[in-house]
Amino acid sequence: MEISPTAWQPFHELWTLEQLNYEHSILLGMSIDHSTSATYSSALNLYLTVSISIPDLSTHIYPESATNSSRTSPKSVKTENHRLLFAPWPVQNVIGANLVTISTDLSTSTLHDDLLFHAQLNTGFTGLLRLGELTWPDTIHLRDYKKVSMRFSLKINSYTYSFWLPANKADTTFEGNHIVVKEITGAPDPCPIMQRYINSRDVLFPFHPQLWLKLDGTISLLLWFLRCLHHYFGSHIDGQSL
């Protein structure tokens, strides 16, 4: 196509294949992860529901101020007082003392699922990992093999062990994250705990590529991990981060 020499056109250099791949990776990094889309869509739906629902407006009114209003019925004030009186307890995070309690109980267990839970708990706590980086989502369409850690990436020595998180929703360069885990003050030594799990895993599933596997050969789910955690401390211990 002929272009008039008087027409203003910006000059663009031809891209090499390396430059094309680089720009393509940046473009892919701008896409929204499925888990991010689900989280924000859920929050948006909740906001819209609350905004258009008149009864939910009582949530933003103190019972004392509602009592002084002639437009608020005594029944609604009583309901609001009851809701505030029996509000759920705040969720707590795992602390080092919790790990010591669980390690004492599971130190002699030979059940594979116990070894898996014990290894994931200590890895997540000392490695500052989120539960979503150790387990698979309960919702099927959010599961992504690009985020599954593999057995071949695990390296264990006397004092530390490391493995790769292949990808996460914040990884815009698609380089993954190199996780290094070592003993910290106030918590059990994670290295022998991890070694016990790996010994069991390699015997049961020598040809499976995934790092975290249950006895039935599937990747551990978030709900399964939380059930194991609540078995020891109840539902007040929870949260995305260990």
MOPEZI-V426480 format. One record per residue. N is the residue number from 0. RES is the residue in one small letter. OMEGA is omega in degrees with one decimal (none if undefined). Layout:
# MOPEZI-V426480
((N & RES & OMEGA) (N & RES & OMEGA))
This chain:
# MOPEZI-V426480
((0 & m & 179.6) (1 & e & 179.1) (2 & i & -179.2) (3 & s & 179.9) (4 & p & 179.3) (5 & t & 179.9) (6 & a & -179.7) (7 & w & 178.5) (8 & q & 177.7) (9 & p & -179.2) (10 & f & 179.4) (11 & h & 175.1) (12 & e & 176.6) (13 & l & -179.7) (14 & w & 169.2) (15 & t & 178.7) (16 & l & 178.0) (17 & e & 178.5) (18 & q & 177.9) (19 & l & 178.3) (20 & n & 178.8) (21 & y & 179.8) (22 & e & 178.8) (23 & h & 178.8) (24 & s & 177.1) (25 & i & 179.3) (26 & l & 177.6) (27 & l & 179.0) (28 & g & 178.9) (29 & m & 179.6) (30 & s & -177.2) (31 & i & 177.7) (32 & d & -179.7) (33 & h & -178.7) (34 & s & 177.1) (35 & t & 178.8) (36 & s & -179.6) (37 & a & -178.9) (38 & t & -177.3) (39 & y & 175.9) (40 & s & 177.7) (41 & s & 178.7) (42 & a & 179.0) (43 & l & 179.0) (44 & n & 178.2) (45 & l & 179.8) (46 & y & -179.6) (47 & l & 179.2) (48 & t & -179.3) (49 & v & -175.3) (50 & s & -175.6) (51 & i & -178.5) (52 & s & -177.6) (53 & i & -179.6) (54 & p & -178.6) (55 & d & 179.0) (56 & l & 179.1) (57 & s & 178.4) (58 & t & -176.5) (59 & h & -177.6) (60 & i & 174.9) (61 & y & -179.8) (62 & p & -178.9) (63 & e & 179.7) (64 & s & 179.0) (65 & a & 179.9) (66 & t & -177.9) (67 & n & -178.2) (68 & s & -179.6) (69 & s & -178.9) (70 & r & -178.1) (71 & t & -177.8) (72 & s & 177.4) (73 & p & -178.9) (74 & k & -179.6) (75 & s & 177.4) (76 & v & 178.7) (77 & k & 178.7) (78 & t & -180.0) (79 & e & 177.0) (80 & n & 179.4) (81 & h & -179.8) (82 & r & -179.6) (83 & l & -179.4) (84 & l & -177.0) (85 & f & 177.4) (86 & a & -179.0) (87 & p & 177.4) (88 & w & 178.2) (89 & p & -179.6) (90 & v & -179.7) (91 & q & 176.9) (92 & n & 177.4) (93 & v & 176.5) (94 & i & -176.7) (95 & g & 179.9) (96 & a & 176.8) (97 & n & 179.2) (98 & l & 178.8) (99 & v & 178.8) (100 & t & -179.5) (101 & i & -180.0) (102 & s & 177.3) (103 & t & -178.2) (104 & d & -174.5) (105 & l & -175.1) (106 & s & -178.1) (107 & t & -178.0) (108 & s & 176.8) (109 & t & 178.5) (110 & l & -174.8) (111 & h & -178.8) (112 & d & 174.0) (113 & d & 178.6) (114 & l & 178.7) (115 & l & 179.8) (116 & f & -179.9) (117 & h & -179.0) (118 & a & -179.9) (119 & q & -179.4) (120 & l & -178.7) (121 & n & 176.7) (122 & t & -179.6) (123 & g & -177.8) (124 & f & -176.8) (125 & t & 179.8) (126 & g & 178.4) (127 & l & -178.5) (128 & l & 172.3) (129 & r & 178.6) (130 & l & 178.9) (131 & g & 177.3) (132 & e & 178.6) (133 & l & -174.9) (134 & t & 175.1) (135 & w & 177.4) (136 & p & 175.5) (137 & d & 178.2) (138 & t & -170.4) (139 & i & -173.8) (140 & h & 176.2) (141 & l & -178.7) (142 & r & -175.0) (143 & d & -178.4) (144 & y & 177.6) (145 & k & -178.3) (146 & k & -176.8) (147 & v & 176.2) (148 & s & -175.6) (149 & m & -177.8) (150 & r & -175.3) (151 & f & -178.9) (152 & s & -176.9) (153 & l & 175.6) (154 & k & -177.3) (155 & i & 169.5) (156 & n & -172.5) (157 & s & -171.1) (158 & y & -179.2) (159 & t & 166.2) (160 & y & -175.5) (161 & s & 175.0) (162 & f & -176.4) (163 & w & 163.2) (164 & l & -172.4) (165 & p & -177.3) (166 & a & 170.9) (167 & n & -173.0) (168 & k & 178.3) (169 & a & -177.1) (170 & d & -176.7) (171 & t & -179.0) (172 & t & 177.9) (173 & f & 178.9) (174 & e & -176.7) (175 & g & 179.3) (176 & n & 177.9) (177 & h & -176.5) (178 & i & 177.2) (179 & v & -176.4) (180 & v & 176.5) (181 & k & -176.7) (182 & e & 175.9) (183 & i & -178.5) (184 & t & 175.7) (185 & g & -179.3) (186 & a & 178.9) (187 & p & 176.6) (188 & d & -175.2) (189 & p & -174.7) (190 & c & 177.8) (191 & p & 177.5) (192 & i & 178.1) (193 & m & -179.1) (194 & q & 177.6) (195 & r & 178.9) (196 & y & -177.4) (197 & i & 177.4) (198 & n & 178.8) (199 & s & -178.6) (200 & r & -177.6) (201 & d & 176.7) (202 & v & -176.9) (203 & l & -173.4) (204 & f & -176.5) (205 & p & -176.0) (206 & f & 177.1) (207 & h & -176.8) (208 & p & -173.8) (209 & q & -179.9) (210 & l & -175.1) (211 & w & -177.1) (212 & l & 174.8) (213 & k & -178.0) (214 & l & -179.6) (215 & d & 176.7) (216 & g & 178.6) (217 & t & 176.4) (218 & i & -178.7) (219 & s & -179.9) (220 & l & 179.2) (221 & l & -178.5) (222 & l & 178.4) (223 & w & -179.7) (224 & f & -179.2) (225 & l & 177.0) (226 & r & 177.2) (227 & c & -179.6) (228 & l & -179.8) (229 & h & 176.4) (230 & h & -178.3) (231 & y & -169.7) (232 & f & -179.1) (233 & g & -173.7) (234 & s & 178.8) (235 & h & 171.2) (236 & i & -174.7) (237 & d & 175.7) (238 & g & 179.5) (239 & q & -179.1) (240 & s & 176.0) (241 & l & none))
